[in-house]
Amino acid sequence: MKYSYYPGCTLKNKAKDLDAYARASARALGFELEEIEDWQCCGGVYPLGSDEIATKLSSVRALNEAKEKGQDLVTLCSACHHVIKRVNDDMKNVEDIRTRANNYMELDEPYAGETNVLHFLEVLRDKVGFDKLKEKVVNPLTGKKIGAYYGCLLLRPGKILGFDNPENPTIIEDFIRAIGATPVVYPYRNECCGGYISLKEKEMAKNMCDKIVDSAEGFGAEMLITACPLCMYNLNKSTEGKIPVVYFTELLAEALGVKEEVEI
């Protein structure tokens, strides 16, 4: 099974491990991530201006390329997933944005939101299946108590992203069980880490991250996993060695026995 794959900018530099472990794990699970040619930055932030078109065009290009290949489009970075999924919803449901974007694109045929956008975790849940994933595990992470950190962007707005219940998500906890570990549910797992305010309001962002980390540790988590490079950065700045924070793909590769094959 092949999927069109949009890695995004950060996975080519600061988050190479998130990308590399995902590719190795995909091969072990029997599917292929086919990187889109000449993809461009999605912008990292979904533009809220109703008349903003230019910053959505890179997402439309990626979506249209997947459409032309007849493939679903898979993402890994929480921010990329958020932007591309919302732009896809615009192209499907907002006539003015669809018309204006297509006027810029010079496509063989207009794009109208036909591509199905999936996060890598959704591929594991909905295409591979967590039961099948469990069967593929050769190195179960038995005894590890792991807290899932969802953050904001994977879950909200819930009706558009359709990723999981934004108030009580379970997908990462189910993933943790599938690789043999024990999920730790704690109150701040879907609260904001401070996001981009960490560039300007460092103390405020640190306070937000401290609450997350302290909450997870207080409920018995020995480590946190995330899918978001920005969350990873902010949480690691806050943990100060209390508990490790890693990408979920690293633990997946470890459980599947392919972690040592990965060169980063």
JONORJO-V950615 format. One record per residue. RES is the residue in one letter. OMEGA is omega in radians with two decimals (none if undefined). D_FIRST is the distance of its C-alpha to the first C-alpha in Angstrom with 1 decimal. Layout:
res = {RES:RES}
omega = {OMEGA:OMEGA}
d_first = {D_FIRST:D_FIRST}
This chain:
res = {M:K:Y:S:Y:Y:P:G:C:T:L:K:N:K:A:K:D:L:D:A:Y:A:R:A:S:A:R:A:L:G:F:E:L:E:E:I:E:D:W:Q:C:C:G:G:V:Y:P:L:G:S:D:E:I:A:T:K:L:S:S:V:R:A:L:N:E:A:K:E:K:G:Q:D:L:V:T:L:C:S:A:C:H:H:V:I:K:R:V:N:D:D:M:K:N:V:E:D:I:R:T:R:A:N:N:Y:M:E:L:D:E:P:Y:A:G:E:T:N:V:L:H:F:L:E:V:L:R:D:K:V:G:F:D:K:L:K:E:K:V:V:N:P:L:T:G:K:K:I:G:A:Y:Y:G:C:L:L:L:R:P:G:K:I:L:G:F:D:N:P:E:N:P:T:I:I:E:D:F:I:R:A:I:G:A:T:P:V:V:Y:P:Y:R:N:E:C:C:G:G:Y:I:S:L:K:E:K:E:M:A:K:N:M:C:D:K:I:V:D:S:A:E:G:F:G:A:E:M:L:I:T:A:C:P:L:C:M:Y:N:L:N:K:S:T:E:G:K:I:P:V:V:Y:F:T:E:L:L:A:E:A:L:G:V:K:E:E:V:E:I}
omega = {3.12:3.03:2.91:-3.01:3.06:-3.10:-3.07:-2.98:-3.00:-3.14:3.06:3.11:-3.02:-3.08:3.13:-3.12:3.08:-3.14:-3.02:3.13:3.11:-3.14:3.14:3.14:3.10:3.12:-3.14:-3.12:3.02:3.01:-3.02:3.04:-3.09:-3.03:3.11:3.13:3.01:3.08:3.13:3.14:3.14:-3.12:3.09:-3.13:3.10:-3.12:-3.08:3.11:-3.06:-3.14:-3.12:-3.10:-2.96:-3.08:3.10:-2.97:3.13:3.09:3.13:3.11:3.14:3.13:-3.11:3.11:3.08:3.09:-3.11:3.09:-3.11:-3.07:2.92:3.11:-3.10:3.07:3.10:-3.12:-3.12:-3.12:3.10:3.14:-3.12:-3.10:-3.06:3.14:3.14:3.06:3.10:3.09:3.07:-3.09:3.13:-2.92:-3.08:-3.00:-3.10:3.13:3.14:-3.11:-3.08:3.12:3.14:3.08:3.11:-2.82:-3.08:-3.14:3.08:3.02:-3.07:3.05:-3.07:3.04:-3.07:-3.04:3.04:-3.10:-3.11:2.92:-3.13:3.11:3.08:3.05:3.12:-3.09:-2.92:-3.12:3.08:-3.08:-3.11:3.07:3.11:3.08:-3.14:3.13:-3.10:-3.10:3.11:-3.12:-3.08:-3.08:-3.07:3.08:3.13:3.12:-2.94:3.06:3.06:3.00:-3.09:-3.00:-3.04:-2.79:3.11:-2.91:-2.96:-0.07:-2.97:-3.06:-3.13:-3.08:3.09:-3.05:-3.12:3.06:-3.05:-3.14:-3.10:-3.11:-3.13:-2.96:-3.11:3.05:3.10:3.05:3.14:3.09:-3.09:3.13:2.98:-3.11:-3.12:3.13:3.06:3.13:-3.09:-2.93:-2.99:-3.03:3.10:3.03:-3.09:3.11:-3.07:3.05:-3.03:3.10:3.12:3.11:-3.06:-3.11:-3.02:-3.10:3.12:3.13:3.13:3.11:3.13:3.13:3.11:3.12:3.13:-3.08:3.14:3.11:-3.13:-3.13:3.14:3.11:2.99:3.13:3.09:3.05:3.06:3.02:-3.12:3.06:-2.99:3.12:3.13:3.06:3.11:3.14:-3.08:-3.11:3.12:3.07:-3.04:-3.00:3.13:3.08:-3.13:3.09:-3.13:3.04:-3.09:3.04:-3.12:-3.12:3.10:3.12:3.08:3.13:3.10:-3.11:-3.12:3.10:-3.11:-3.09:-3.08:3.13:-2.99:3.03:-3.10:none}
d_first = {0.0:3.8:6.8:10.3:12.4:16.1:17.9:21.5:24.7:25.5:22.4:23.7:27.1:28.3:25.0:23.3:22.8:20.8:18.3:18.5:18.1:15.0:13.3:14.6:13.7:10.0:10.1:12.2:10.1:7.1:4.8:6.2:8.8:10.1:13.7:15.6:18.5:22.0:21.2:24.4:25.7:25.2:28.8:28.1:30.2:29.8:32.9:35.0:37.3:36.8:37.7:35.5:33.1:32.9:31.0:28.3:27.5:25.1:22.9:23.1:22.2:18.9:18.2:19.1:17.0:13.9:15.5:16.2:12.7:11.8:9.5:10.4:12.4:12.3:15.7:17.4:21.1:22.9:25.0:22.3:20.4:23.8:24.8:21.8:21.5:25.2:25.3:22.6:24.9:27.8:26.2:25.5:28.9:31.5:32.9:35.0:32.3:29.8:32.6:33.8:30.5:29.6:33.1:32.3:28.9:29.8:26.4:26.0:25.8:26.4:23.8:24.3:21.8:19.0:16.1:14.8:15.4:14.0:15.5:13.6:15.8:14.7:11.1:12.8:15.1:13.5:9.9:10.3:14.0:17.0:18.2:15.1:15.4:19.1:18.5:16.6:19.6:21.9:24.3:25.1:27.0:29.7:32.8:31.4:32.4:30.0:30.6:27.8:28.8:27.2:29.6:30.0:27.1:24.2:26.3:28.7:29.3:27.8:27.7:25.8:23.3:22.8:21.4:23.9:27.6:29.3:32.3:30.9:27.2:25.6:22.0:22.9:25.4:22.9:20.6:23.8:24.6:21.2:21.9:25.3:27.5:29.9:29.4:32.6:33.1:35.6:37.1:36.0:32.3:31.5:34.6:34.6:35.0:37.1:34.4:35.9:39.5:39.3:40.2:43.4:44.2:43.4:45.6:44.2:40.6:41.8:43.5:40.4:38.3:41.1:41.0:37.3:37.7:40.9:39.5:36.5:38.9:41.5:39.1:38.3:35.1:35.0:32.3:30.3:26.6:25.4:22.6:25.2:26.8:30.0:30.3:29.8:32.6:35.0:34.6:35.1:38.2:39.5:38.8:41.2:39.9:40.2:36.6:33.5:30.8:27.4:23.9:21.7:19.1:21.9:22.6:19.0:18.9:22.3:21.4:18.4:20.9:19.3:21.7:24.1:21.6:21.4:23.9:25.0}
